[in-house]
C-alpha cells in the first residue's frame, strides 16, 4: 500500500485487540474479576505501546462474560498510559449505537490521545444490544446502513442537517468536539459476507477482515469485491485499505505453541458456542488442522506467523494486521509474552518485507 502523500512504500501496521472476555482458566479453574481484567487490558496496551506496536483495539459487548461495553471509555483510560500507539474500537456495534454519540466520544478520545483515535464499526456477532437499547433485530442491516452513512457525514461536517428513518432529524446541529485529525479514520469490520465487503468499498472506508481459520484463499474474493466496488464508486486504491484481524498465539516452536494454546482455544470456543446456543467442543485433531501451516489461524512460532502474514499479504495486499491473543482464560503472563514476541520477532520482519 502507498502513503497518500508519498511515493515511498509504507510498511504494514501491526497491533493487538481484545474483547476483555472473562473466560475461566481451564487448567486452574480460576476466573479473574472484571476489575482485574480491565487492569490487564491497560497493562497490555502499555506493553504494546512500549514495545513499538502500531494499534491497540477494544471490542464492544454487552454481556456479563465481557468487560468492555464502552470502548471509548476504556480507550480514554489507555490514552493516559500510552504515548504513540493508535487506539481503535474493534468493533463498535453501529446498528445499536447513536452515530452522533459515537463520533463525539471518539473525537473526544482523539483530543485526549493527541490524534490517535480510530473507529472500526460493524453489525456485531452478538445481538444482545438490540433489546438492551430498544431496537428491532429485524432492522439489523438497515440500521447499520443508515448509521454508517450518518457517521461518515458527521466526520466531515461541523454543522449538519440530516434526515433518516431510525433516528431523529438533525437541523443545523453542531457536532462537537472536533477531532485533532482532519477526519477520524473509519473502518468497517467484515466477517465474510460479500455484501459487507461491497458496502465498505462503495463507502470508501477501510475494510477490517476477520479471519479466524480455514484456507486464506477463500477470503481473496471478498478483497477483490471490496476493491472493485470502491473503484467503481470513484475511490482511489490508496483509500481502500485492507486490515486482517485474527486469533493469535506465539511460542518458541510451533509445536509448543499448539500444546500451550489448545486448552485455552478449545475453552474459548466452548463458551462462545454456549453463548450462541451450541454445544459443540473442539477436538485436538480439529485444532491441529486449524493451526497447520496452510491455514489462516495464527498459532505457531514467530517464523510461522511471519510466513502466514506474508502469504496473506501476497493474496490481499493488506496494510494492517491486528492479533487477538487474550482469549479462553489465558493468563496475562502468556498474553504479555505473546505481545513481546509479536513486537520484537514478528513485526520487524513483516514491516521490512512489506515495505519493499
N, C-alpha and C positions, 0 to 999 in steps of 0.2 A: 504494500500500500504506500501511497505517496502523501507527504505532508502537503496540505492545501497551499502553503505559502512557500514551498521549496521544491526543488527537483531532487533533493537528497532523500534516498530511501529511509524510511522510518522503521525502526526495529519493532518487533511485536511487544505489546504490553503484557505483563504477567501479573496476576493477582490472586486473591483468595476471597471467598464469600462464605457466609454462614447463615443458617436459619435460627441458630440458637436453640436447637431442639434439646429436649430433656430425656434422652434415652437412658435406660438403666444399663450399667456396665454388665455385660453378660458373664464376665469372668468373676466379678466380685459381688454382684447383686446390689451394688450401691447406686443411688441416684442423687445427684447433687441438687441443691436448692436453686430456684430461679435467680436469686441474688448472686450466688457464686458463678452461675452460668454467665450472667452478664459481665461479671468481673473478668471471667476468662475471655469473653469476646473482646473486651477492651484490651486485655493483655495481648491477645493475638494481633489486634490492629497495631499496637505499639511495636511488636516484634516485626510485623510485616513492613512497617514504615522504616524502622531502623535497619532492616536487612536489605532494603532497596527495592522492594516490590512496588508495583505501579498502581494497583487498585485494591480497595477493600470494600466488599459489598455485604449488605444485610437484606435478607428476605422478610416478607410480611406474612404473618399467620395470626389467626385469632382462635387459638386453642390452648388448653392448659398444658399440653406437652411441648409447647414452644414458648420462648421468652420474648420474642421481638414482634410486637403488634404495631409499633410505630418506628419504622427505620429512621426517620428524620430525627427523632428524639435521641436515640442511641448514637447515631452518627454525629450529632452535635456534641455529645459527651466525648466521643472518639476524637473529634476535631481538636479538642483542648489537650489531647495526649499525643497528637501526631503533628508533623510539620509539612510533609510533602506528598503523601500518598493520596490519590483520588478517592473520593467517598461516594458510593453509589447505593441506591436501593437495588435489590436483586431477588424478587421484583416487587414493585408497588402494584397492588391489585386494583387497577384503574377502573374496572367495571363498577366497583362499590366505593370509590373514593370521589370526593368533590375535587375536580381538577384545579379549582381556584385555591383550595386549601393545600393541595399537594404542591402546586407551584410555589405558593408563598412560603411553605415550610422549607422547601429545598433552596429557594432564593435566600432565605434566612441562613440556612446551612452554608451556602456559598459565601455569604458575608463573614460568618464566624470562622470559616476554614480558609479564608483568603483565596477564594476562587477554585475550590477543589470539588464542588458538588456535581453529581450527575444523577440521572434518573433512568432506571430500566423499568419499563412498565410491562404489564402482562394481564391476561384474563384470570390467571391463578389456577393451580391444580386442585385446590380445595375450595369448597363453596360455602363454608360456614359464615363468611362475611355477608352473604345475601340476606338471610333472615335477620342477622345481627343489626344491619343498618337499614333494613326495611325495603330491600329490593327484590324484585321478582326474578327467580332463576331463569324463567323463560326469556328474559331480556338480556341474558348473559353476553351475547355478542354485540347486540345493538347498543347496549350501554357502553361497552368498551369503544366501539367505533365512534360514537358521539363524543365521548370524553377525551379520546386521544386527539381528535381534531380541535377540541377546545383547548386542550393543554398546549398544543403547538401554537395556537393563536396567542395564548397568554404569554408564551415565551418570547413572542415578537413585539408585543404592544404594551405600552404602559397604561393606556386607556382603551377600553374595549367595549363595543356594542355587539351583542351576540344573542341569538335565539336558538333554542333547541327543543327537544321533546321531553327529556327526562330531568332537566334542571331548570330552575327559574331563570328568566332572561336577565341579561346584563345591559344596562343603558349608560354609556359613558362611564363605566366603572373603572376606578383607579386600582391597578393591580400592584400592590406594594408588599414588601420592598422589591426592588430590582436587584438582580444578582451582580456580582463583580464582573463575571463573564458577560460578554455581549448577549449570549444566549446559553442557557443550560444545555449541556449535551443530553439528548434524549434517545434512548434505545427502546426497542420493543423485543421482549422475550418471546421466542418461538419454540414450541415444544415438538413440532413435527408435522403440522398441517400446511399444505400448500397455500391455503387461503391466507394464513397468517403471514407467510413469507411474502406473498404478493402484496398484501396490505402494507407491510413495512417498507417494501420497495417503492410503492406509489407515494408513500408519505415522505420518503427521502430521509428516514431516520436509520440509525444503526440497528442491526439485527443480532441479538444475542441468542445463539443457537444452543439449546440444552441437549447435550449428547451424553447419554447415560450408559451406552453399550451398543453391541452389535457391530456390523461392518461399517466403517466410516463412509464408504462409498454411497451408502443409501441416503445420506444427507446431502450429497452433491446436487441432486435435482432441486432441493429447496434453495440452495445458494444461487443456482442458475436462475430459478424463477424470481428470486429477490432482485438480482441484478437486472434481469430483463424488464421486470415491472418498473424498476427505478429509472432505467434509461429511457423507457418509453414515456415515462411521466416527465421527462426533461431534467432529471437529476444527473449530476456528474458521477462518474465511477468513484471519484475520491470521496464523495459524500456517502457512498453506500458501503459503510464499514460493517464487517462481519466479526463477531466475537463468538468464541466457543466456551461453554461452561460445562463442567463435569465433575463427577466424584473422583477423588484422587487420594492415593496413599503411596508414600515412598519409604523405602528402606534400603539397606546396603546392597542386598541382592533381590532379584525378582522373586525367588522362592521364599525368602524371608518376609518380603512384603506381603505375599499371599497368605503365608502362615499366620502372620500377625494380624492381618486385616480381616480375614474371613469371619471370625466370630462376631466382629462388630458390624460387618456389612450384612451378614445374614440376619443379625438382630435388627438392623435398620429396616430392612425390607419386611421383616416380620411385623414390626409395629406400624410401618406405613401401610402395609396391606390390611392390617386390622382396622386402621383408621378409615379405610375405604371399603370395609365390609368383606374383605377377602381373608381366607385362612391359610393360604399357601406359604411355604417356608423354603428358602433357598438351600439346595444341597451343595456340598463341597464340589461335586463334579460340575454343577451349573456355574458355580463361582469361578472355578479354574478355567472354564471355557470363556466366561465373560472377561477374565483378566489376561487372556492369551495375547501374544504379540500382535495378532492380526485384527484384534477388536478395539473398540473405542474407549473401554474403561481404563482410566489412568492409574493402574496399580502396578508397581514394579520398582526396579532400580532407577536411579536418576537417568542412566543411559537409555533404558527402555521408555521412560516417559518422554525424554528428548525425541526419540525416534517416532513415537506416536504423535507428538505435537507437530513435528516437521512433516510427517506423512500427511496429516490432515491439512497442513498449510499448503502442501502441493495440490491438494484437492480443492480447497476453499479459498486460498489466498487471504485468510483471515488476519486481522491486525491485533487481536486480543485473545488471551486465554485466561480464564478465571477458574480456580480449583476450589471445590468444596471438600474439606478434609474432616471436619469435626462432627461425624455422624455415628449413630449406633451406640452412643455411650462411650466413645473413645476418650481415654484420659487426656487431660490437657498436655501432659509431658510429651505424649506421642504426637499431638497436633503441633506443638511447638517445634519438635524435631522435623516434622514434615515441612513446615513453613521455612525453616532454615535451609533444608536441602533444596527446596524449590527455588529459593532466592540465590543460594550460593553455587549450586551444582547444575541446576536445570536452566534457570533464566539467562545466565551469561552466554551459554552455548546457543540457545534458541534466538536470543537477540542478535548474536553475531551472524548466525546462518540466515536469518530472515532480513537482515539489513543489506544483503549483497545485491 
